[in-house]
Amino acid sequence: MAQQQNLLGGRYLLKDKVGAGGMASVYRAVDQVLDRTVAVKIMLPQYASDATFAARFKQEAQAAAGLSSPYIVGVYDWGKDGDTYYIVMEYLRGTDLKSGIRSHGALDPKKVAQIGSQICGALSVAHKHEIIHRDIKPQNIMVLPDGNIKVMDFGIARAKNSHLTQDNNVLGTAHYVSPEQTRGQELGPTSDIYSLGVVMYECATGKVPFDGDDAISVALKQVNELPVPPSQVNPNVDGDLERIILRCMEKDPANRFQTADELRRVLNSYLAGRTVDVPEPTRVIGAAGAGATTTRVMSDSTQAMARPVNTTSRPVGGAAAVNTQARQFDTSSYNTKPEGSGKGKIVAAIVAVVAVVAIAIFAVSGLFAPAEQVIIPAVVGMEQEVAEATIRQNGFEVGDVTPGASDEYPEGTVIEQHPTADGVQTAAKGSEIDIVVSSGPEEAATTKVPDLSQAENEEDARNMLIAAGLEAGSVTQEGSDTVEEGKIISQSPDANEEVEEGSKVDFVISLGPDTTPVPDLTGMTESQARNALTDAGFGMSRDEAYSDTVDEGYVVSWNPSGSQESGTEITVVISLGPEESEPETPTTPNTPDSPETPSADDDPGDIDLTGMTKAEAERAIGAAGLTASFSYADGTQVGVDPDHVISWTVSGSTVSVVVAW
């Protein structure tokens, strides 16, 4: 079973359970692909096994993923794992509105209106996508730490509708359903508006308007009873807010606010302290409202309902029949008198006559004639001042003007209008057109670029970028005499620079000192050796020596060898060929009677070149009246430093010296 697995859909690692409801459990999880925390809602088995539910759930989940609003919890993904289905959503920190009401009781009237306005913002987006929430309740409203709200569970309520009265799991929902939802009728935007009215009622008073022992009794009260006016429960509720709430909760959908945008405009006017023009709530329940032959006639001092009619009747709209039993409306907000009082009948009769006369006058005078319809102008893309002038020139009024971020339209340009002008649309002359004006691109979250020179290697650098919410961009390598191999030489953008989250950072990795192998010069002439060294990036200095093994003009040796930094000068010894030998002159040993004739041949030990450099040896040999011949060998084998004498031999007047390279 998917709920018992740690990894859902091969991608979402479940961490801990954070909530549960009648239809699903919610878990905090980590998206292994995008490395972000998400909320995963997993359907309970009794719903997942219903093929009809599964199909509708899929349809609604896909639709909900397309909704974009600051007041709607984002839906990222959905799928099936094992025998159940799941939805992946934005993970939010906060508390649901129901918990807030339980903790703090009734809210300030202005806060109630603010919450209602934001919920309208969410419903407006959903309704324009032809999605009815069907389960608006405080438990589905998340209050964020900054005080704003987000609506949850779009896409589940439609599939859930058929299970309204199956068991006690719907008790919480029954407190907020509209009368038409209770009767199983087709629902529209006004059903969500009714539920929102109940939510605002509870926010304003701390109590739900209808309560009972079970879902059925609560649902029947939604159909048959009028709510106690909020000001009678909480005197802090003013008349304007009360009229707004009660209009949302009209039994007849036609008497409610017809769109979420309409309700939002009224709430925003209330918040701005402007006059709120909302009719007094209806205090008559008839067949259209109650779904039964129940009537209620109100006067200044009398409120009564007909006695129960123990029969079954079909409500207006073709809904399934409902057995209803009228109940006396009992609240201190009304004065009640006996049902059959003469005064009540007289007042009722007068009211009926006046109503008939008024209707006749209105009909004759044409006041019921439909308003003139005018083509809606398209103002998206216009500057705000031009757009407002265009709206008025076409016979409309400018409604709400709200800001909105946009990457597409420059600041001060209209990016949305409601109603829209798609195709050829018309609306009543004099009605309002709301516009949304671009405030420029939305400010992206920023982060500081880490100092990658502190990284031990490339992997460490990449991990530092991930931890900062950034990505590795172009990664290259180059030599460096100052930065250790494997560490970072440079980066762009620079360390500690503020950049948008998700930006890419380029960096260069050190290959260590920039060295090149000295080419093998064996068998080359002087010119060939010079060309080879130049091509490899080296310089060349020339020296020469006799050699019995290397032909004249060819390379005898070079120094240094191995790998060297580019530009290093390489000393190359060129062969002079074999040295010509001079015939030895016989010598006569000295006798006591003959004078001594010094000669280098007599005693080579007289020439001592030990520890000398090449230059020192050359001077010493010259001072002795002899000729120097130099060759080179590897001094490391005998522990002699470069450019120092390794050994020498004397042949006639020539001293052959071997120098270390």
C-alpha positions in Angstrom: 0.0 0.0 0.0 1.4 3.4 -1.0 0.8 4.9 2.4 3.2 2.4 3.9 6.0 3.0 1.4 8.8 5.5 2.1 9.2 6.4 -1.6 6.0 7.4 -3.6 6.0 7.3 -7.3 9.7 6.5 -7.4 10.3 10.2 -6.6 8.7 11.5 -3.4 10.3 10.5 -0.2 7.7 10.6 2.6 9.0 12.1 5.9 6.2 12.5 8.4 2.4 12.7 8.5 1.2 16.3 8.9 -2.6 16.0 8.5 -5.6 13.8 7.8 -9.1 14.2 6.7 -12.2 12.2 5.7 -10.7 11.4 2.3 -6.9 11.5 2.5 -3.8 11.8 4.6 -1.2 14.5 4.0 2.6 13.9 4.4 5.6 16.1 4.3 7.9 14.8 1.6 11.0 15.6 -0.3 11.0 15.6 -4.1 14.1 13.6 -5.0 14.3 15.1 -8.5 14.1 18.8 -7.7 15.4 18.5 -4.1 12.5 20.5 -2.5 10.1 19.9 0.3 6.5 19.2 -0.9 3.2 18.1 0.6 1.8 14.8 -0.6 -1.9 14.0 -0.2 -2.7 10.3 -0.4 -6.2 9.1 -1.0 -7.8 6.7 1.4 -8.5 3.2 0.0 -12.3 3.4 0.0 -12.2 6.3 -2.4 -9.2 5.1 -4.5 -11.0 1.8 -5.3 -14.0 3.6 -6.9 -13.3 3.7 -10.7 -15.6 6.7 -11.2 -14.0 8.6 -8.4 -10.5 7.8 -9.8 -11.4 9.1 -13.2 -12.9 12.3 -11.9 -10.1 12.7 -9.5 -7.6 12.6 -12.3 -9.5 15.1 -14.4 -9.8 17.5 -11.5 -6.2 17.1 -10.3 -5.0 18.0 -13.8 -7.3 21.0 -14.0 -6.2 22.2 -10.5 -2.5 22.0 -11.6 -3.3 24.7 -14.1 -4.6 27.2 -11.6 -2.2 30.0 -10.7 -3.0 32.5 -8.0 -1.2 33.9 -4.9 -4.2 32.6 -2.9 -4.2 29.0 -4.2 -1.9 26.2 -3.0 0.1 25.2 -6.0 -0.4 21.7 -7.4 2.8 20.2 -8.9 2.0 16.6 -9.8 -0.4 13.8 -9.4 -0.2 10.0 -10.0 -1.0 6.5 -8.9 1.1 4.3 -6.7 0.0 0.8 -6.0 -3.8 0.9 -5.3 -4.2 4.5 -4.5 -3.7 8.0 -5.9 -1.8 11.0 -4.7 -1.4 14.7 -5.3 1.8 16.6 -4.8 1.4 20.2 -3.6 3.2 23.2 -2.4 4.4 22.8 1.2 3.2 25.6 3.4 4.1 26.7 6.9 1.1 28.1 8.8 -2.1 26.9 10.4 -5.6 26.2 9.0 -8.2 28.8 9.6 -10.4 26.4 11.6 -7.6 26.0 14.2 -7.1 29.8 14.3 -10.8 30.3 15.1 -10.7 27.6 17.8 -7.7 29.3 19.4 -8.7 32.9 19.1 -12.5 32.9 18.7 -14.3 35.6 16.6 -12.0 37.7 14.3 -12.0 41.4 13.8 -14.6 42.4 11.1 -11.9 43.9 8.9 -9.8 40.7 9.1 -13.0 38.7 8.2 -13.4 40.9 5.1 -9.7 40.6 4.2 -9.8 36.8 4.4 -13.1 36.7 2.4 -11.6 39.0 -0.3 -8.5 36.7 -0.7 -10.7 33.6 -0.9 -12.7 35.4 -3.6 -9.4 35.9 -5.5 -8.8 32.1 -5.4 -12.4 31.3 -6.4 -12.3 33.8 -9.3 -9.4 32.0 -10.9 -11.0 28.6 -10.4 -14.5 29.6 -11.6 -12.9 31.1 -14.8 -11.4 27.7 -15.4 -14.9 26.2 -14.8 -13.8 24.5 -11.6 -16.2 24.6 -8.6 -14.4 24.0 -5.4 -17.4 22.4 -3.6 -15.6 22.2 -0.2 -14.9 25.7 0.9 -14.4 25.5 4.7 -12.0 26.8 7.3 -10.1 23.5 7.3 -9.2 24.1 3.7 -8.0 27.7 4.2 -4.3 27.9 5.2 -3.3 31.1 7.1 0.4 31.9 6.4 2.8 33.5 8.9 2.4 36.9 7.1 -1.4 36.8 7.6 -2.4 36.0 4.0 -4.3 32.9 3.1 -4.2 30.1 0.5 -7.1 27.9 -0.5 -6.4 24.2 -0.6 -8.0 21.1 -2.1 -9.0 22.3 -5.5 -9.8 19.4 -7.7 -10.9 17.0 -5.0 -14.3 18.4 -4.0 -15.9 17.7 -7.4 -15.1 14.0 -7.2 -16.1 14.0 -3.6 -19.6 15.4 -4.2 -21.4 12.1 -4.7 -20.4 10.9 -1.2 -22.0 13.8 0.7 -24.4 11.7 2.9 -22.6 8.4 3.0 -21.2 8.5 6.5 -20.2 10.7 9.4 -16.9 11.7 7.7 -18.8 14.5 6.0 -20.0 16.0 9.2 -17.4 18.8 9.0 -18.3 19.5 5.4 -22.1 19.5 6.0 -21.7 22.7 8.1 -20.6 24.6 4.9 -22.5 23.1 2.0 -25.1 25.1 0.1 -28.7 24.1 0.0 -28.5 23.0 -3.6 -25.5 20.8 -2.9 -27.4 19.2 -0.1 -30.2 18.4 -2.6 -27.8 17.0 -5.2 -28.4 19.7 -7.8 -25.9 20.8 -10.3 -23.6 23.4 -8.8 -22.2 26.7 -10.0 -20.1 29.5 -8.6 -22.8 30.7 -6.3 -22.5 27.4 -4.4 -18.9 28.2 -3.4 -20.1 31.7 -2.6 -22.7 30.3 -0.1 -19.9 28.2 1.5 -17.7 31.3 1.7 -20.6 33.1 3.4 -20.7 30.4 6.1 -16.9 30.6 6.5 -17.1 34.4 7.0 -20.0 33.9 9.4 -17.9 31.6 11.5 -14.9 34.0 11.4 -17.1 36.9 12.5 -18.9 35.0 15.3 -16.6 32.1 16.3 -19.6 29.7 15.6 -21.1 28.0 12.6 -24.6 29.2 11.7 -26.1 25.6 11.7 -25.1 22.7 13.9 -26.5 19.4 14.8 -25.9 15.8 15.9 -25.1 14.4 12.5 -24.5 15.5 8.9 -28.1 14.9 7.9 -29.6 17.2 10.5 -27.0 19.9 9.7 -27.6 19.6 6.0 -31.4 19.9 6.5 -30.9 23.1 8.5 -28.9 24.5 5.5 -32.1 24.0 3.4 -34.8 24.8 5.8 -33.6 27.4 8.4 -32.4 31.0 8.3 -29.1 31.8 10.1 -29.2 33.9 13.2 -27.9 37.4 12.1 -24.1 37.5 13.0 -24.6 40.7 15.1 -26.9 38.8 17.4 -24.0 36.4 18.1 -21.2 39.0 18.2 -22.3 42.6 18.6 -19.0 43.8 17.1 -20.2 42.7 13.6 -21.4 45.9 11.9 -24.4 46.1 9.6 -22.5 46.3 6.3 -20.5 43.1 7.0 -23.6 41.4 8.2 -25.5 42.2 5.0 -22.6 40.9 2.9 -22.4 37.6 4.8 -26.2 37.0 4.8 -26.4 37.8 1.1 -23.8 35.1 0.4 -26.0 32.7 2.4 -29.3 33.3 0.6 -31.1 30.0 0.1 -31.9 30.9 -3.5 -28.7 31.1 -5.6 -30.2 33.8 -7.7 -30.2 36.1 -4.6 -26.6 35.7 -3.8 -23.6 37.5 -5.3 -23.3 36.0 -8.7 -19.5 35.9 -9.1 -16.5 35.9 -6.8 -15.3 39.1 -8.5 -18.6 40.8 -7.6 -18.3 39.8 -3.9 -14.6 40.7 -3.9 -15.4 44.2 -5.1 -17.9 44.7 -2.3 -15.5 43.4 0.3 -12.7 45.6 -0.9 -15.1 48.6 -0.8 -15.9 47.7 2.8 -12.2 47.4 3.7 -11.6 50.8 2.1 -14.4 52.4 4.2 -16.6 53.1 1.2 -20.4 52.8 1.2 -21.5 49.2 0.7 -24.7 48.9 -1.3 -26.0 45.5 -0.4 -29.7 44.7 -0.1 -31.2 43.5 3.1 -31.3 39.7 3.3 -34.3 37.8 2.2 -36.4 36.6 5.1 -38.8 34.3 3.2 -38.1 30.7 2.5 -40.3 29.2 -0.2 -40.1 26.1 -2.4 -37.1 27.4 -4.3 -35.2 27.9 -1.1 -36.3 25.1 1.1 -37.2 22.5 -1.4 -40.6 22.0 0.2 -44.0 23.7 0.7 -42.7 25.8 3.5 -43.3 29.5 3.7 -42.1 32.3 6.0 -43.6 35.8 6.1 -41.8 38.5 8.0 -43.1 41.8 9.3 -41.9 44.3 11.8 -43.1 42.2 14.7 -44.1 38.8 13.4 -42.2 35.9 12.0 -44.0 32.6 11.4 -43.7 29.4 9.3 -46.5 27.2 8.1 -47.1 24.1 10.0 -45.2 21.1 8.9 -46.4 19.5 5.7 -45.7 15.8 5.9 -45.4 15.3 2.1 -42.6 15.1 -0.5 -42.3 17.8 -3.1 -39.7 18.4 -5.9 -37.7 21.6 -5.5 -37.4 24.1 -8.3 -34.6 23.1 -10.6 -35.4 19.4 -10.9 -33.5 18.2 -7.9 -34.2 15.0 -6.1 -37.2 15.2 -3.7 -36.5 16.0 -0.1 -38.7 15.1 2.9 -38.8 18.3 4.9 -40.4 19.3 8.2 -40.7 23.0 8.8 -39.4 24.2 12.1 -40.2 27.4 14.1 -37.3 29.8 13.7 -36.2 30.5 17.2 -33.9 33.5 17.8 -33.8 36.5 20.0 -33.3 38.7 16.9 -37.0 38.6 16.1 -40.1 39.2 18.1 -42.6 36.4 17.6 -46.3 36.4 18.0 -48.9 33.6 17.6 -49.1 32.3 14.1 -52.7 33.3 13.6 -52.6 36.8 15.0 -54.9 39.3 13.2 -52.2 41.9 12.9 -49.9 39.5 11.2 -52.5 38.6 8.6 -53.4 42.2 7.9 -49.7 43.2 7.5 -49.2 40.3 5.2 -52.2 41.2 3.1 -51.0 44.8 2.8 -47.6 43.7 1.8 -49.0 41.5 -0.9 -51.2 44.2 -2.3 -48.4 46.8 -2.3 -46.1 44.3 -4.0 -48.6 43.6 -6.8 -49.2 47.3 -7.4 -45.5 48.0 -7.5 -44.8 45.2 -10.0 -47.6 46.6 -12.2 -46.1 50.1 -12.1 -42.6 48.9 -12.8 -43.8 46.8 -15.7 -45.7 49.7 -17.3 -42.8 52.2 -16.9 -40.3 49.8 -18.4 -38.1 49.6 -15.4 -37.8 45.8 -15.9 -36.4 46.3 -19.4 -33.0 44.8 -19.8 -30.0 47.2 -19.6 -28.4 48.2 -22.9 -25.6 45.8 -23.9 -22.3 47.3 -25.1 -19.3 45.7 -26.7 -16.5 45.3 -24.1 -13.3 47.2 -25.2 -10.0 45.4 -25.2 -7.6 47.3 -23.0 -4.9 44.8 -22.2 -1.5 46.2 -23.3 -2.6 49.8 -22.9 -1.1 52.2 -20.4 -3.3 52.6 -17.4 -4.4 56.2 -18.1 -5.3 55.3 -21.8 -7.1 52.1 -20.7 -9.3 54.0 -18.1 -10.2 56.6 -20.7 -11.1 53.9 -23.2 -13.3 52.1 -20.7 -15.2 55.3 -20.0 -15.5 56.3 -23.7 -17.2 52.9 -24.4 -19.9 53.5 -21.8 -18.4 51.5 -18.9 -17.0 52.5 -15.4 -13.5 51.7 -14.2 -13.8 49.1 -11.4 -11.1 47.8 -9.2 -7.5 48.7 -10.3 -5.0 46.3 -8.8 -1.3 45.8 -9.3 0.2 42.6 -10.6 3.7 41.4 -11.5 4.5 40.8 -15.2 7.6 39.8 -17.1 5.7 40.4 -20.4 4.3 43.9 -19.9 6.2 47.0 -18.8 5.2 48.8 -15.5 2.1 50.8 -15.8 0.5 48.7 -18.6 -2.8 46.8 -18.2 -2.1 43.0 -18.1 -5.6 41.7 -17.3 -9.2 42.9 -17.5 -12.4 41.5 -16.1 -14.7 40.9 -17.9 -12.5 40.0 -20.8 -12.9 41.2 -24.4 -12.1 37.8 -26.0 -13.9 37.6 -29.3 -17.0 39.9 -29.3 -18.2 40.1 -25.7 -20.9 42.5 -24.4 -21.9 43.7 -21.0 -24.4 46.1 -19.5 -23.7 49.7 -20.3 -22.5 51.5 -17.1 -21.1 48.3 -15.6 -17.6 48.1 -14.2 -14.5 46.7 -15.9 -11.7 45.7 -13.4 -8.1 46.0 -14.6 -4.8 44.7 -13.3 -1.8 47.0 -14.0 1.7 45.7 -14.3 4.1 46.5 -11.5 7.0 45.2 -13.5 8.7 41.8 -13.2 8.2 39.9 -10.0 11.1 40.3 -7.7 12.9 37.0 -7.6 14.4 35.6 -4.4 18.1 36.3 -4.2 21.1 34.7 -2.6 24.8 35.3 -2.0 27.3 33.6 -4.2 29.6 31.4 -2.1 33.4 31.9 -2.2 34.5 28.9 -4.3 38.2 29.5 -3.6 37.5 27.8 -0.3 36.4 24.6 -2.0 38.7 21.6 -1.8 37.8 20.4 -5.3 35.2 20.6 -8.1 32.7 18.4 -6.2 33.0 20.5 -3.1 32.4 23.7 -5.2 29.3 22.2 -6.8 27.9 21.3 -3.4 28.5 24.8 -2.1 26.5 26.2 -5.1 23.6 23.7 -4.5 23.5 24.7 -0.8 23.2 28.4 -1.8 20.4 27.6 -4.3 22.6 28.1 -7.3 23.8 25.9 -10.2 27.2 25.2 -11.7 27.6 26.9 -15.1 30.6 26.6 -17.4 33.5 24.7 -15.7 37.0 24.9 -17.3 40.6 24.1 -16.4 43.9 25.9 -16.8 47.4 25.9 -15.4 48.4 28.1 -12.5 51.7 28.8 -10.7 49.9 30.1 -7.6 46.8 27.9 -7.1 47.1 24.3 -6.1 46.0 21.7 -8.5 42.2 20.9 -8.2 41.3 24.1 -6.5 39.3 27.0 -7.9 41.3 29.8 -9.6 38.4 32.2 -10.4 34.6 32.4 -10.6 31.8 34.5 -12.2 29.8 36.0 -10.6 32.2 36.9 -7.8 31.9 35.7 -4.3 29.3 37.4 -2.0 27.6 39.0 -5.0 23.7 39.0 -4.7 22.1 37.0 -7.5 18.7 35.4 -8.2 18.2 31.9 -6.8 18.8 29.3 -9.5 21.5 31.4 -11.3 24.5 29.7 -12.8 28.0 30.3 -11.6 31.0 29.7 -13.9 34.4 28.7 -12.4 37.9 27.7 -13.4 39.8 24.7 -11.9 43.6 24.8 -11.5 45.8 22.3 -13.2 48.8 23.4 -11.1 51.9 25.0 -12.6 51.8 25.3 -16.4 54.7 23.0 -17.5 55.6 21.4 -20.9 57.8 18.4 -21.5 61.2 19.3 -23.1 61.4 17.5 -26.4 63.9 14.8 -27.0 66.8 16.3 -29.1 68.8 13.1 -29.7 70.1 12.8 -33.2 69.1 16.4 -34.1 71.4 19.1 -35.7 71.7 22.4 -34.0 69.0 24.0 -36.3 66.6 21.1 -35.8 67.0 21.3 -32.0 66.4 25.1 -32.0 63.2 24.6 -34.1 61.9 21.8 -31.8 62.5 23.9 -28.7 60.9 27.0 -30.1 57.8 25.0 -31.2 57.5 23.7 -27.6 57.7 27.2 -26.1 61.3 27.1 -24.9 64.4 29.2 -25.5 67.8 27.8 -26.4 71.5 28.6 -25.5 74.4 26.9 -27.4 77.5 25.3 -26.0 79.9 22.8 -27.7 82.2 20.0 -26.8 84.3 17.3 -28.4 82.7 13.9 -28.7 84.1 10.6 -29.8 80.5 9.2 -30.2 78.5 12.1 -31.7 79.2 13.5 -35.1 80.2 17.1 -35.5 77.2 19.5 -35.6 74.8 17.2 -33.8 73.4 17.4 -30.2 75.5 15.8 -27.6 73.3 16.7 -24.6 70.8 19.3 -23.3 69.9 20.7 -19.9 67.4 20.9 -18.2 65.2 18.1 -19.4 61.9 16.6 -18.1 58.9 19.0 -17.9 59.6 22.7 -17.5 57.6 25.9 -17.4 57.0 27.6 -20.7 59.8 30.0 -21.7 62.6 28.2 -19.9 66.0 28.4 -21.7 67.5 25.0 -22.5 71.3 24.7 -22.9 72.2 22.5 -25.8 75.7 21.1 -26.3 76.7 20.7 -30.0 79.5 18.1 -30.9 82.8 19.3 -32.3 83.6 15.8 -33.3 86.5 13.7 -31.9 89.4 15.7 -30.5 92.8 15.4 -32.5 95.6 13.9 -30.4 99.0 15.6 -30.4 102.1 13.3 -30.4 103.7 12.9 -27.0 107.2 14.4 -26.6 109.6 12.1 -24.7 110.7 13.6 -21.5 114.0 13.2 -19.6 113.7 12.6 -16.0 115.3 15.3 -14.0 118.6 14.7 -12.4 120.2 16.6 -9.6 122.7 17.9 -12.1 120.1 19.2 -14.6 117.8 22.2 -14.2 114.1 21.5 -13.5 111.7 22.2 -16.4 108.1 22.3 -15.2 105.5 20.7 -17.6 101.9 19.8 -17.2 102.6 16.4 -18.8 105.1 15.7 -16.1 102.6 16.0 -13.3 98.9 16.3 -14.2 98.3 16.7 -10.5 99.5 20.2 -10.8 96.1 21.0 -12.4 93.5 20.6 -9.7 90.0 21.6 -10.8 88.1 20.0 -7.8 84.9 22.0 -6.8 85.4 24.5 -9.6 82.7 25.8 -11.8 83.2 25.7 -15.6 84.4 29.3 -15.7 86.8 28.8 -12.8 88.3 25.7 -14.4 88.7 27.5 -17.7 90.7 30.3 -16.0 92.9 27.8 -14.1 93.7 25.8 -17.2 94.5 29.0 -19.2 96.8 30.2 -16.4 98.7 26.9 -16.6 99.3 27.6 -20.3 97.0 24.7 -21.4 94.0 24.4 -23.6 90.5 23.5 -22.1 88.0 21.2 -23.8 84.6 20.8 -22.1 81.9 18.1 -22.3 78.8 17.6 -20.2 77.2 14.8 -18.2 74.6 14.1 -15.5 76.1 15.3 -12.2 73.3 13.9 -10.1 74.8 10.4 -10.4 78.1 11.5 -8.7 76.6 14.2 -6.4 78.0 17.2 -8.4 76.0 20.4 -8.7 75.2 21.7 -12.2 77.9 23.7 -14.0 80.6 22.2 -11.7 83.5 20.0 -12.7 83.0 16.3 -12.5 86.4 15.1 -13.8 89.3 16.1 -16.0 92.2 14.5 -18.0 95.4 16.0 -19.3 96.6 15.0 -22.7 99.6 17.0 -23.9 98.7 20.6 -23.6 94.9 19.9 -23.6 92.8 19.4 -20.4 89.5 17.6 -21.2 86.9 18.6 -18.5 83.5 17.0 -17.9 81.0 19.5 -16.4 77.7 18.6 -14.7 74.6 19.8 -16.4 
